[in-house]
Amino acid sequence: MKLIEGLPRTVQGRVVADQLMRSATSVASNYRAACRGRSRAEFAAKLGVVVEEADEALFWLELIAEGKLMRSEVVSGLLREANEIVAIMVASHRTVGGSRQSQIANPKSQISGS
């Protein structure tokens, strides 16, 4: 949340801040919901949502860095942590028998021309 406060108060900064805030907080709330799942299938399904939201949060962090909305040294630690969270959630989803599609085929999109 502190990173979001530091984003520029431009149209781009506000849009990215809003999207990052939504996806990042969704990771935590959906993980909590998964832990309260009533069955293994419900847990796996909710964990799938966590994987999607964690990957989306990672995308917004990448966009901040690659779009030079903040200095790279400010974002680098969070990028590393977000990558670790995505990897942990994907592995957990596979372990509980989640969709084999939980593997992220393109873990980092190539943003060019921005």
N, C-alpha and C positions, 0 to 999 in steps of 0.2 A: 504494500500500500504506500510505502514511502517513495518507492520508485515512481508510482503513478502521480504522486504529488509533485514530483520533480520534472514531469514532462512539460514541454512548452505549452503555453496557453494559446495555441493556434488551432485552426480547424483540424489539422492532422493530429496534433497532440491530444486534443479532446476526444476524437473518435477512437484513437488507439487506446487511450486511457480507459474509456468506457468499456471497450471490448475486452481488454486485459483484465479489468476489475471483475467483469461478469464471468469470464472463463476461469480465472484463477480461484475466485471464491466458490465457483461451482464445483471445482475439484474437491474441496474440503467438504462441502455439504453433501455431495453425492457419495463420497467415500463413507461419510457417517451413515447415510441411508443404507449403503451396501452392508455395512457392519451390523445393521439392525434387520437385515433381510430375514424373511421367515423360512427360506429354503435355500439350498445350494444354487438352484437355478435362478432364484431372485437375486442372490448375492452376485452371481456371475453376470447377470444382465445389468445390474446397477454398476458393477465394476467396469463393464464395457463403456458406460457413459463416462465414468471417471477417466478412462483412457482417452476418449474423444476430447473431453474438456482439457485435460492436461496437455494434449498435443496442440490444441488450439491456443492455450496460454503460451506454450513454447513458440508457436508461430508469431504471436504478437511481440514477444521479446526479441525474436529474430528480426522482425520488421523494425523495431525501435533501433536495434544496433545497425542493421544494414541501411536504414533510412536516415541514419545519423541524427535521430531525434534526441539522443543522449550520447555522451562519450562512451566508448566501448568498455573502458575499465569500470564504469558504473554498472553496466549491464552484464559483464562477463560472468561474474559469480552466480547471478540468478539464472543465466543461460545454462551454466553447468548443472546447477541444482534442478532446473526444470527438465533437462535431459535425463538426469538420474531418476526423477519421479516418473517420467514417462516409461523408462525402462523397467522400473520396479512394478508399475501398474500393469504393463503389458505381460510381464512374467507371471504376476499374480493371476491375471485374467486367464492365461493359458493353464496355469496350475489347477484352477478350479473347474476347468473344462469349458471355459468360455470359447467363443467362436475362434476358429483357427485363423480367421481374418483379423484378429486383434493385432497381428504383426503389422507394423506400419511400414508399408512398402517403400515410401519415400519420406524418410524421417526429417529431411530438411529440404524445403522447396527452394528452388533457385529463383531468387528475386532479382530481376535485371531490368535495367532501363528506368530505375526509379530515382 
